[in-house]
Amino acid sequence: MDLKKLQRVIIDALEDVKAQDIRVYDTTKLSELFDRVIIATGSSNRQTRSLAMSVK
């Protein structure tokens, strides 16, 4: 799966469980470990766990 499709799948999964403040950072020039960092917030501990489970 190419990077754009994978990024879209992850963002869609986060949106499905009502993630808030979804941010995507391009880290290709900063680190060789990964190309993107996606950060999202939740409104409770339960929702945050759900966000993590939805993108596994």
N, C-alpha and C positions, 0 to 999 in steps of 0.2 A: 504494500500500500504506500503510495507516495505521501510526502509530508503534508501537503495541503489537504488531502482527503482525511488523513489521520487527525489533523488539527480540527477539521470540521466535525468529525465523529465525536471527539472529546468534548468540544464546545456544545454540541447537540445533547450529549449525555448530561452535561452539567445543567443545561437549560431545562431539561426534562424534570430534574429534581429541584428546580427553582433556585439555582445558584445566583448569587448577587455579585456585582462588581467583577465580572470575568475580565481578566487581562491576559494578553498574550505578548510575551517578550521574545524577540529574536536574539538568540545568544550565540549565533554561529561565529561571530568575530570575537567573542569573549571566552569561549570554552570549547574544547574539542569533545567534551563529554556528551553534550546534547545540543540540538539545534533550536528548540523552543522551550520556554517555561510558561506554563499556564497556571494562573493563580485565580482562585475564586473564594468568595466568602459565603458563609451561611449564617442564619439568624439564631441557631441553637447548636448545642453539642450533637444532638440527634441528627439534625440536618447536615452538619459537617461530616459525620460518619457516613451518611447516605451519599453525600457528594463523592467521598473517597471510594466507596464501594461501586459507584456507578461508572467509574473510569478505570477500574482494575483491568 
